[in-house]
Amino acid sequence: MNFDIKGRRALVCAASKGLGRGCAIALAREGVEVTLVARGAEALAATAAAIRAETGATVTTVAADITSAEGRAAALAACPQPDILVNNAGGPPPGDFRDWTREDWLKALDANMLTPIELIKATVDAMIERRFGRIVNITSGAVKAPIDVLGLSNGARSGLTGFVAGIARKTVRHNVTINNLLPGFFDTDRIRSVIGATAKSRGISYDEALAERVATIPAGRIGDPAEFGAACAYLCSAQAGFITGQNWLLDGGAYPGTF
């Protein structure tokens, strides 16, 4: 399928590794000009070079912390009129809620709720004027099925989900959609840290914790970030204009609910 987004401009956050990288590559394969934002300049440059080599796409990089006002300003200066916005930021650390301070909660909310909202606020009106916009927020499967050691993430990402549910119904009449992608167990640094925390809390080895988690996935494997990126690219396509305010769960069937 031709997604009909060749020549569009995309701002992809936390794009040097993992799921953000998967999204950036998938969009570049569709002919989208991508601006990648990440804190680590070295990994960012390597990802940009790999994307250019594979796709020939125009790739711009911004080494900045997207959760800071300065980082957002730098990203928007590099890509002031994105047609596509992929919101993503590293999740807060796992742990026990008894150990978290008010500052821990504010940091989680700032990164995983308020930063996406600020970027939506900065870009959505211009998308409406152009009558095309695709906003995809990378949240977490924990929004559907909370993970006990990820309380900070559970709370912050659920707040973003509630916000999106309201605004997405107002923008879609202008061909601007806002959706959330909820990753389950994908092969990323983030998931490795969660498995490590689980192993430590239970007094078992990392491999044991990993095997137990994989056993809960009907697909019998962990996800590939490329699969996630392909789903993101579809949500950003011209054909996806009738999809908005949705929470797409990509978890290999792990969530047991009907709805």
Backbone as CSV, one residue per row, in Angstrom:
resi,resn,N_x,N_y,N_z,CA_x,CA_y,CA_z,C_x,C_y,C_z
1,MET,0.837,-1.195,0.000,0.000,0.000,0.000,0.872,1.245,0.000
2,ASN,0.528,2.198,-0.848,1.184,3.495,-0.846,0.480,4.372,0.185
3,PHE,1.198,4.766,1.229,0.581,5.539,2.299,0.334,7.000,1.924
4,ASP,0.849,7.420,0.774,0.578,8.761,0.240,1.020,9.868,1.199
5,ILE,2.176,9.688,1.804,2.721,10.732,2.676,4.133,11.144,2.236
6,LYS,4.522,10.758,1.036,5.827,11.147,0.527,5.941,12.661,0.479
7,GLY,7.054,13.198,0.979,7.263,14.635,1.009,6.732,15.324,2.254
8,ARG,5.983,14.601,3.074,5.530,15.168,4.348,6.714,15.299,5.296
9,ARG,6.535,16.121,6.307,7.587,16.350,7.293,7.162,15.764,8.639
10,ALA,8.083,15.053,9.272,7.773,14.418,10.555,8.796,14.801,11.608
11,LEU,8.303,15.051,12.801,9.139,15.257,13.978,8.965,14.028,14.858
12,VAL,10.054,13.295,15.059,10.001,12.044,15.811,10.865,12.183,17.057
13,CYS,10.264,12.041,18.207,10.968,12.242,19.469,11.550,10.924,19.991
14,ALA,12.645,11.047,20.743,13.340,9.884,21.298,13.565,8.853,20.199
15,ALA,14.176,9.309,19.098,14.208,8.526,17.868,15.520,7.810,17.600
16,SER,16.473,7.888,18.511,17.779,7.282,18.217,17.794,5.781,18.451
17,LYS,16.872,5.288,19.278,16.867,3.868,19.628,15.429,3.371,19.752
18,GLY,15.290,2.067,19.837,14.028,1.444,20.219,12.852,1.781,19.336
19,LEU,11.716,2.052,19.973,10.469,2.230,19.246,10.455,3.529,18.435
20,GLY,11.046,4.586,18.962,11.135,5.828,18.204,11.939,5.651,16.929
21,ARG,13.018,4.912,17.024,13.842,4.611,15.843,13.038,3.804,14.828
22,GLY,12.292,2.816,15.321,11.459,2.020,14.430,10.460,2.874,13.672
23,CYS,9.851,3.841,14.351,8.896,4.740,13.713,9.573,5.626,12.676
24,ALA,10.734,6.150,13.017,11.454,7.032,12.096,11.836,6.303,10.815
25,ILE,12.318,5.083,10.940,12.698,4.311,9.758,11.481,4.026,8.890
26,ALA,10.382,3.621,9.508,9.172,3.307,8.744,8.653,4.523,7.990
27,LEU,8.685,5.689,8.609,8.235,6.902,7.941,9.176,7.282,6.808
28,ALA,10.471,7.166,7.031,11.440,7.485,5.986,11.265,6.584,4.776
29,ARG,10.925,5.330,5.002,10.691,4.404,3.890,9.507,4.833,3.036
30,GLU,8.614,5.631,3.631,7.458,6.139,2.889,7.754,7.477,2.219
31,GLY,9.005,7.912,2.282,9.386,9.155,1.637,9.182,10.398,2.471
32,VAL,8.984,10.218,3.770,8.787,11.345,4.674,10.134,11.949,5.058
33,GLU,10.207,13.262,5.120,11.392,13.953,5.633,11.316,13.924,7.156
34,VAL,12.306,13.346,7.802,12.218,13.132,9.241,13.233,13.973,10.009
35,THR,12.763,14.549,11.098,13.634,15.231,12.054,13.648,14.388,13.314
36,LEU,14.827,13.931,13.679,14.985,13.033,14.813,15.502,13.801,16.013
37,VAL,14.888,13.573,17.154,15.302,14.215,18.400,15.670,13.141,19.407
38,ALA,16.810,13.315,20.056,17.226,12.415,21.130,18.334,13.097,21.916
39,ARG,18.559,12.626,23.124,19.584,13.240,23.966,20.992,12.822,23.570
40,GLY,21.176,11.568,23.177,22.511,11.066,22.878,22.941,11.374,21.454
41,ALA,23.866,12.286,21.302,24.274,12.732,19.962,24.889,11.607,19.145
42,GLU,25.670,10.747,19.766,26.351,9.688,19.028,25.359,8.677,18.452
43,ALA,24.449,8.194,19.285,23.450,7.243,18.804,22.522,7.888,17.787
44,LEU,22.230,9.157,17.983,21.370,9.892,17.066,22.005,9.979,15.681
45,ALA,23.282,10.312,15.648,23.987,10.417,14.367,24.050,9.071,13.656
46,ALA,24.265,8.013,14.424,24.338,6.678,13.828,22.996,6.275,13.227
47,THR,21.905,6.561,13.936,20.575,6.247,13.420,20.273,7.045,12.161
48,ALA,20.603,8.330,12.185,20.361,9.169,11.010,21.132,8.657,9.799
49,ALA,22.374,8.272,10.007,23.186,7.763,8.905,22.611,6.476,8.343
50,ALA,22.131,5.605,9.224,21.544,4.342,8.779,20.269,4.585,7.975
51,ILE,19.444,5.528,8.405,18.204,5.830,7.697,18.499,6.424,6.327
52,ARG,19.445,7.345,6.274,19.809,7.937,4.982,20.328,6.876,4.023
53,ALA,21.175,5.990,4.530,21.769,4.965,3.679,20.714,4.018,3.127
54,GLU,19.741,3.668,3.947,18.721,2.709,3.509,17.662,3.327,2.624
55,THR,17.210,4.538,2.967,16.029,5.098,2.317,16.305,6.272,1.390
56,GLY,17.432,6.941,1.582,17.705,8.150,0.822,16.892,9.343,1.283
57,ALA,16.206,9.201,2.400,15.349,10.272,2.909,16.173,11.422,3.465
58,THR,15.545,12.600,3.499,16.145,13.752,4.162,15.983,13.574,5.663
59,VAL,17.086,13.591,6.387,17.068,13.362,7.830,17.791,14.505,8.524
60,THR,17.121,15.135,9.458,17.705,16.188,10.284,17.771,15.683,11.718
61,THR,18.820,16.045,12.432,18.948,15.591,13.818,19.022,16.770,14.777
62,VAL,18.466,16.570,15.943,18.523,17.550,17.025,18.893,16.808,18.297
63,ALA,20.088,17.046,18.793,20.518,16.424,20.045,20.036,17.295,21.196
64,ALA,18.950,16.883,21.816,18.338,17.696,22.868,17.432,16.821,23.719
65,ASP,17.115,17.337,24.889,16.174,16.672,25.794,14.785,17.218,25.510
66,ILE,13.942,16.423,24.877,12.620,16.883,24.463,11.733,17.201,25.656
67,THR,12.078,16.724,26.837,11.263,16.996,28.017,11.553,18.372,28.618
68,SER,12.538,19.076,28.078,12.848,20.423,28.560,12.305,21.458,27.586
69,ALA,12.023,22.640,28.082,11.534,23.712,27.219,12.562,24.054,26.145
70,GLU,13.837,24.024,26.516,14.896,24.322,25.553,14.970,23.257,24.463
71,GLY,14.802,22.010,24.873,14.830,20.926,23.901,13.672,21.005,22.924
72,ARG,12.498,21.319,23.427,11.342,21.447,22.545,11.517,22.619,21.590
73,ALA,12.076,23.707,22.080,12.308,24.861,21.212,13.288,24.515,20.096
74,ALA,14.331,23.762,20.423,15.314,23.362,19.416,14.686,22.434,18.381
75,ALA,13.865,21.506,18.843,13.211,20.571,17.922,12.279,21.306,16.969
76,LEU,11.504,22.236,17.491,10.548,22.967,16.665,11.247,23.976,15.755
77,ALA,12.415,24.435,16.149,13.187,25.306,15.261,13.691,24.518,14.057
78,ALA,14.049,23.264,14.280,14.540,22.413,13.197,13.408,21.912,12.316
79,CYS,12.220,21.750,12.896,11.046,21.259,12.146,9.829,22.067,12.589
80,PRO,9.729,23.317,12.114,8.696,24.216,12.634,7.276,23.907,12.157
81,GLN,7.140,23.174,11.067,5.815,22.905,10.519,5.645,21.414,10.222
82,PRO,5.720,20.563,11.229,5.584,19.133,10.953,4.160,18.765,10.547
83,ASP,4.069,17.865,9.582,2.784,17.290,9.222,2.480,16.084,10.110
84,ILE,3.551,15.504,10.642,3.462,14.303,11.476,4.268,14.553,12.740
85,LEU,3.686,14.241,13.876,4.376,14.353,15.162,4.285,13.017,15.875
86,VAL,5.443,12.464,16.205,5.482,11.229,16.984,6.050,11.570,18.354
87,ASN,5.194,11.584,19.344,5.605,11.900,20.712,6.144,10.656,21.402
88,ASN,7.282,10.808,22.010,7.922,9.679,22.677,8.935,10.227,23.661
89,ALA,9.060,9.582,24.787,10.080,9.961,25.773,10.346,8.754,26.654
90,GLY,11.535,8.650,27.134,11.868,7.541,28.017,10.960,7.519,29.233
91,GLY,10.551,6.320,29.616,9.660,6.191,30.756,10.381,6.381,32.073
92,PRO,9.642,6.733,33.118,10.229,6.898,34.444,10.702,5.557,34.997
93,PRO,11.578,5.579,35.979,12.140,4.328,36.499,11.110,3.488,37.236
94,PRO,11.305,2.180,37.216,10.430,1.304,37.993,10.742,1.430,39.479
95,GLY,9.849,0.930,40.311,10.093,0.971,41.747,8.821,0.796,42.549
96,ASP,8.931,1.094,43.830,7.818,1.001,44.781,7.311,2.416,45.058
97,PHE,5.993,2.602,44.991,5.434,3.946,45.138,5.786,4.574,46.485
98,ARG,6.083,3.752,47.468,6.431,4.290,48.784,7.749,5.061,48.759
99,ASP,8.552,4.792,47.760,9.864,5.437,47.668,9.854,6.691,46.809
100,TRP,8.743,6.973,46.122,8.709,8.098,45.194,8.317,9.384,45.900
101,THR,9.031,10.426,45.578,8.765,11.747,46.138,7.857,12.539,45.191
102,ARG,7.426,13.681,45.652,6.642,14.574,44.795,7.438,14.949,43.551
103,GLU,8.726,15.158,43.714,9.577,15.511,42.579,9.624,14.386,41.556
104,ASP,9.632,13.134,42.023,9.615,11.998,41.104,8.327,12.011,40.271
105,TRP,7.221,12.276,40.928,5.944,12.316,40.221,5.904,13.467,39.221
106,LEU,6.387,14.632,39.615,6.368,15.783,38.709,7.257,15.534,37.491
107,LYS,8.387,14.886,37.703,9.283,14.571,36.583,8.614,13.606,35.617
108,ALA,7.917,12.601,36.142,7.209,11.637,35.294,6.100,12.314,34.511
109,LEU,5.325,13.157,35.173,4.240,13.866,34.504,4.782,14.804,33.438
110,ASP,5.884,15.468,33.733,6.470,16.398,32.780,6.919,15.681,31.512
111,ALA,7.549,14.523,31.673,8.081,13.803,30.523,7.016,13.081,29.726
112,ASN,6.098,12.416,30.414,5.201,11.480,29.740,3.763,11.953,29.588
113,MET,3.484,13.151,30.086,2.156,13.743,29.886,2.257,15.172,29.361
114,LEU,2.974,16.030,30.096,2.988,17.445,29.746,3.818,17.753,28.508
115,THR,4.928,17.044,28.298,5.733,17.284,27.097,4.952,16.973,25.825
116,PRO,4.297,15.806,25.720,3.476,15.581,24.524,2.393,16.633,24.331
117,ILE,1.776,17.054,25.416,0.728,18.063,25.309,1.299,19.379,24.795
118,GLU,2.476,19.751,25.278,3.111,20.987,24.807,3.425,20.911,23.314
119,LEU,3.897,19.773,22.852,4.224,19.627,21.433,2.967,19.606,20.575
120,ILE,1.911,18.999,21.067,0.637,19.042,20.352,0.149,20.481,20.255
121,LYS,0.217,21.178,21.359,-0.209,22.582,21.408,0.567,23.431,20.403
122,ALA,1.853,23.144,20.245,2.715,23.944,19.375,2.516,23.653,17.894
123,THR,1.927,22.509,17.562,1.875,22.092,16.159,0.476,21.895,15.593
124,VAL,-0.512,21.673,16.426,-1.806,21.209,15.923,-2.551,22.272,15.127
125,ASP,-2.452,23.543,15.499,-3.213,24.567,14.785,-2.730,24.729,13.351
126,ALA,-1.428,24.642,13.145,-0.899,24.728,11.779,-1.321,23.512,10.960
127,MET,-1.379,22.354,11.602,-1.885,21.158,10.910,-3.331,21.370,10.478
128,ILE,-4.127,21.943,11.368,-5.530,22.211,11.057,-5.640,23.161,9.865
129,GLU,-4.814,24.189,9.844,-4.835,25.147,8.732,-4.481,24.479,7.412
130,ARG,-3.542,23.529,7.446,-3.132,22.824,6.225,-4.062,21.659,5.894
131,ARG,-4.960,21.359,6.813,-5.911,20.261,6.666,-5.233,18.901,6.472
132,PHE,-4.146,18.748,7.171,-3.510,17.426,7.286,-2.619,17.424,8.513
133,GLY,-2.806,16.403,9.322,-1.938,16.234,10.486,-2.126,14.844,11.060
134,ARG,-1.026,14.257,11.481,-1.073,12.960,12.131,-0.199,13.042,13.388
135,ILE,-0.818,12.856,14.536,-0.089,12.870,15.802,-0.219,11.493,16.429
136,VAL,0.914,10.895,16.731,0.949,9.574,17.349,1.746,9.682,18.645
137,ASN,1.128,9.288,19.737,1.798,9.273,21.034,2.172,7.842,21.387
138,ILE,3.446,7.620,21.642,3.873,6.308,22.109,3.694,6.289,23.621
139,THR,2.739,5.485,24.077,2.474,5.424,25.514,2.944,4.075,26.044
140,SER,2.042,3.222,26.488,2.450,1.933,27.041,1.251,1.009,27.171
141,GLY,1.498,-0.284,27.042,0.459,-1.256,27.320,-0.025,-1.172,28.755
142,ALA,0.764,-0.537,29.613,0.383,-0.359,31.019,-0.842,0.523,31.168
143,VAL,-1.191,1.280,30.132,-2.415,2.078,30.169,-3.640,1.165,30.220
144,LYS,-3.534,0.014,29.561,-4.626,-0.962,29.569,-4.537,-1.924,30.752
145,ALA,-3.329,-2.353,31.044,-3.112,-3.324,32.117,-1.915,-2.865,32.930
146,PRO,-2.135,-2.108,34.002,-1.039,-1.516,34.773,-0.015,-2.548,35.242
147,ILE,1.240,-2.122,35.228,2.356,-2.951,35.687,2.783,-2.430,37.053
148,ASP,2.802,-3.287,38.054,2.951,-2.826,39.432,4.217,-2.023,39.673
149,VAL,5.329,-2.387,39.039,6.579,-1.665,39.302,6.696,-0.386,38.473
150,LEU,5.692,-0.101,37.636,5.735,1.083,36.774,4.639,2.079,37.132
151,GLY,4.454,2.304,38.423,3.397,3.200,38.867,3.517,4.610,38.327
152,LEU,4.731,5.125,38.252,4.922,6.469,37.714,4.457,6.539,36.264
153,SER,4.806,5.544,35.498,4.405,5.486,34.092,2.902,5.268,33.967
154,ASN,2.360,4.354,34.772,0.919,4.098,34.740,0.131,5.398,34.895
155,GLY,0.529,6.191,35.879,-0.200,7.417,36.172,-0.037,8.485,35.112
156,ALA,1.212,8.760,34.727,1.474,9.847,33.777,0.882,9.549,32.405
157,ARG,1.056,8.327,31.935,0.570,7.996,30.588,-0.957,7.914,30.547
158,SER,-1.571,7.514,31.641,-3.026,7.520,31.687,-3.566,8.941,31.616
159,GLY,-2.849,9.880,32.212,-3.251,11.280,32.119,-3.225,11.774,30.680
160,LEU,-2.169,11.427,29.935,-2.092,11.806,28.530,-3.227,11.169,27.733
161,THR,-3.533,9.919,28.043,-4.600,9.205,27.341,-5.936,9.921,27.507
162,GLY,-6.217,10.378,28.720,-7.453,11.105,28.960,-7.515,12.419,28.200
163,PHE,-6.399,13.122,28.153,-6.345,14.378,27.406,-6.613,14.143,25.923
164,VAL,-5.940,13.153,25.360,-6.077,12.866,23.929,-7.508,12.482,23.579
165,ALA,-8.163,11.748,24.473,-9.534,11.306,24.206,-10.462,12.474,23.921
166,GLY,-10.197,13.612,24.541,-11.041,14.779,24.313,-10.671,15.552,23.067
167,ILE,-9.405,15.908,22.921,-9.006,16.779,21.823,-9.079,16.089,20.471
168,ALA,-8.871,14.761,20.428,-8.852,14.044,19.149,-10.191,14.119,18.431
169,ARG,-11.271,14.308,19.172,-12.590,14.417,18.555,-12.840,15.807,17.980
170,LYS,-12.010,16.754,18.348,-12.178,18.122,17.854,-11.348,18.390,16.607
171,THR,-10.251,17.679,16.447,-9.341,17.964,15.332,-9.639,17.140,14.089
172,VAL,-10.300,15.998,14.246,-10.424,15.057,13.130,-11.235,15.633,11.969
173,ARG,-12.161,16.535,12.219,-12.937,17.124,11.125,-12.050,17.933,10.179
174,HIS,-10.850,18.277,10.655,-9.887,19.012,9.833,-8.805,18.091,9.259
175,ASN,-9.052,16.797,9.286,-8.100,15.790,8.808,-6.822,15.787,9.644
176,VAL,-6.981,16.044,10.927,-5.875,15.957,11.886,-6.267,14.903,12.920
177,THR,-5.548,13.808,12.935,-5.869,12.724,13.856,-4.834,12.645,14.971
178,ILE,-5.290,12.194,16.121,-4.409,11.998,17.270,-4.711,10.625,17.853
179,ASN,-3.720,9.776,17.888,-3.880,8.413,18.383,-2.709,8.024,19.272
180,ASN,-2.913,6.963,20.033,-1.872,6.448,20.914,-1.501,5.028,20.506
181,LEU,-0.220,4.750,20.486,0.283,3.398,20.278,0.775,2.862,21.616
182,LEU,0.252,1.703,22.005,0.549,1.128,23.314,1.438,-0.112,23.145
183,PRO,2.732,0.045,23.312,3.601,-1.122,23.161,3.520,-2.058,24.356
184,GLY,3.564,-3.336,24.047,3.722,-4.344,25.077,5.195,-4.661,25.231
185,PHE,5.536,-5.914,25.071,6.892,-6.389,25.340,7.710,-6.370,24.054
186,PHE,8.427,-5.276,23.820,9.277,-5.132,22.642,10.747,-5.168,23.057
187,ASP,11.571,-5.494,22.106,13.006,-5.614,22.360,13.647,-4.230,22.411
188,THR,13.586,-3.591,23.575,14.139,-2.254,23.773,14.907,-2.187,25.088
189,ASP,15.721,-1.155,25.204,16.458,-0.950,26.457,15.500,-0.781,27.628
190,ARG,14.390,-0.125,27.383,13.408,0.129,28.443,12.881,-1.183,29.016
191,ILE,12.506,-2.107,28.150,11.969,-3.376,28.623,13.037,-4.174,29.357
192,ARG,14.265,-4.079,28.890,15.345,-4.794,29.589,15.497,-4.278,31.013
193,SER,15.322,-2.960,31.193,15.436,-2.401,32.540,14.278,-2.857,33.419
194,VAL,13.084,-2.975,32.831,11.921,-3.434,33.590,12.105,-4.883,34.014
195,ILE,12.596,-5.712,33.107,12.842,-7.116,33.436,13.904,-7.220,34.530
196,GLY,14.918,-6.389,34.439,15.956,-6.384,35.465,15.403,-6.017,36.825
197,ALA,14.507,-5.016,36.850,13.900,-4.600,38.119,13.015,-5.703,38.684
198,THR,12.290,-6.389,37.810,11.436,-7.494,38.251,12.279,-8.625,38.835
199,ALA,13.368,-8.948,38.149,14.252,-10.017,38.622,14.824,-9.676,39.994
200,LYS,15.237,-8.429,40.158,15.815,-8.009,41.434,14.783,-8.070,42.547
201,SER,13.568,-7.604,42.281,12.548,-7.567,43.324,12.106,-8.966,43.741
202,ARG,12.225,-9.923,42.827,11.787,-11.284,43.125,12.933,-12.222,43.489
203,GLY,14.147,-11.722,43.381,15.296,-12.546,43.737,15.568,-13.676,42.763
204,ILE,15.287,-13.443,41.468,15.561,-14.446,40.450,16.510,-13.858,39.410
205,SER,16.980,-14.693,38.513,17.916,-14.215,37.499,17.172,-13.453,36.404
206,TYR,17.935,-12.672,35.658,17.353,-11.926,34.543,16.734,-12.885,33.533
207,ASP,17.450,-13.941,33.183,16.958,-14.898,32.190,15.661,-15.564,32.650
208,GLU,15.573,-15.847,33.948,14.348,-16.447,34.469,13.177,-15.476,34.356
209,ALA,13.441,-14.218,34.708,12.382,-13.208,34.615,11.957,-12.994,33.167
210,LEU,12.930,-13.010,32.261,12.629,-12.841,30.843,11.769,-14.001,30.326
211,ALA,12.158,-15.215,30.663,11.419,-16.390,30.201,9.990,-16.390,30.727
212,GLU,9.821,-15.979,31.968,8.480,-15.925,32.548,7.610,-14.914,31.803
213,ARG,8.204,-13.785,31.453,7.439,-12.749,30.750,7.066,-13.199,29.343
214,VAL,7.993,-13.795,28.640,7.709,-14.268,27.287,6.623,-15.340,27.310
215,ALA,6.612,-16.134,28.369,5.600,-17.193,28.488,4.182,-16.642,28.592
216,THR,4.040,-15.369,28.958,2.709,-14.766,29.073,2.214,-14.191,27.751
217,ILE,3.039,-14.229,26.727,2.693,-13.633,25.437,2.218,-14.722,24.481
218,PRO,0.972,-14.702,24.066,0.470,-15.734,23.163,1.289,-15.881,21.885
219,ALA,1.873,-14.799,21.414,2.695,-14.877,20.205,3.967,-15.704,20.427
220,GLY,4.326,-15.921,21.687,5.489,-16.739,22.006,6.814,-16.080,21.736
221,ARG,6.824,-14.753,21.653,8.060,-14.025,21.380,7.898,-12.574,21.797
222,ILE,9.002,-11.849,21.798,8.943,-10.419,22.040,8.781,-9.685,20.705
223,GLY,8.353,-8.450,20.770,8.096,-7.694,19.559,9.347,-7.080,18.968
224,ASP,9.298,-6.861,17.672,10.375,-6.211,16.932,9.997,-4.743,16.744
225,PRO,10.877,-3.793,17.096,10.550,-2.382,16.899,10.142,-2.044,15.471
226,ALA,10.588,-2.817,14.487,10.178,-2.569,13.103,8.682,-2.791,12.928
227,GLU,8.127,-3.766,13.638,6.681,-4.009,13.598,5.926,-2.810,14.156
228,PHE,6.451,-2.292,15.238,5.836,-1.126,15.867,5.886,0.069,14.919
229,GLY,7.040,0.250,14.279,7.190,1.356,13.341,6.210,1.278,12.182
230,ALA,5.955,0.069,11.699,5.016,-0.099,10.597,3.612,0.318,11.001
231,ALA,3.214,-0.002,12.238,1.904,0.416,12.735,1.825,1.933,12.831
232,CYS,2.906,2.545,13.282,2.960,4.004,13.376,2.819,4.631,12.000
233,ALA,3.543,4.101,11.026,3.489,4.654,9.671,2.068,4.578,9.115
234,TYR,1.371,3.489,9.381,-0.008,3.396,8.891,-0.892,4.459,9.534
235,LEU,-0.772,4.647,10.846,-1.581,5.670,11.505,-1.288,7.071,10.959
236,CYS,-0.094,7.246,10.393,0.291,8.536,9.823,-0.085,8.654,8.351
237,SER,-0.653,7.617,7.791,-0.941,7.590,6.360,-2.162,8.429,6.005
238,ALA,-2.274,8.723,4.714,-3.458,9.420,4.227,-4.708,8.578,4.433
239,GLN,-4.541,7.256,4.381,-5.681,6.357,4.501,-6.240,6.259,5.913
240,ALA,-5.519,6.758,6.905,-5.929,6.596,8.303,-6.682,7.804,8.854
241,GLY,-7.254,8.603,7.977,-7.931,9.816,8.417,-9.223,9.607,9.185
242,PHE,-9.727,8.363,9.227,-10.967,8.066,9.946,-10.684,7.396,11.284
243,ILE,-9.427,7.391,11.675,-9.018,6.780,12.943,-8.501,7.882,13.852
244,THR,-9.159,8.109,14.959,-8.685,9.137,15.888,-9.126,8.806,17.311
245,GLY,-8.346,9.251,18.269,-8.669,9.035,19.671,-8.568,7.588,20.107
246,GLN,-7.806,6.795,19.358,-7.746,5.369,19.637,-6.460,4.984,20.368
247,ASN,-6.537,3.866,21.058,-5.394,3.307,21.772,-5.091,1.940,21.167
248,TRP,-4.110,1.904,20.286,-3.744,0.666,19.610,-2.752,-0.098,20.468
249,LEU,-3.160,-1.274,20.890,-2.320,-2.113,21.736,-1.557,-3.109,20.870
250,LEU,-0.245,-3.070,20.943,0.612,-4.001,20.213,1.363,-4.834,21.244
251,ASP,0.827,-6.002,21.560,1.407,-6.777,22.659,1.433,-8.278,22.415
252,GLY,1.249,-8.690,21.151,1.289,-10.118,20.857,0.170,-10.913,21.489
253,GLY,-0.907,-10.227,21.884,-2.056,-10.901,22.475,-1.989,-11.065,23.977
254,ALA,-1.040,-10.375,24.637,-0.850,-10.579,26.079,-2.013,-10.070,26.913
255,TYR,-2.626,-8.957,26.493,-3.759,-8.423,27.255,-4.939,-9.374,27.119
256,PRO,-5.514,-9.845,28.215,-6.528,-10.902,28.135,-7.954,-10.404,27.959
257,GLY,-8.170,-9.112,27.931,-9.535,-8.606,27.901,-10.172,-8.655,26.537
258,THR,-11.505,-8.551,26.520,-12.263,-8.490,25.268,-12.229,-7.087,24.677
259,PHE,-12.201,-6.075,25.538,-12.210,-4.686,25.094,-10.921,-3.981,25.516
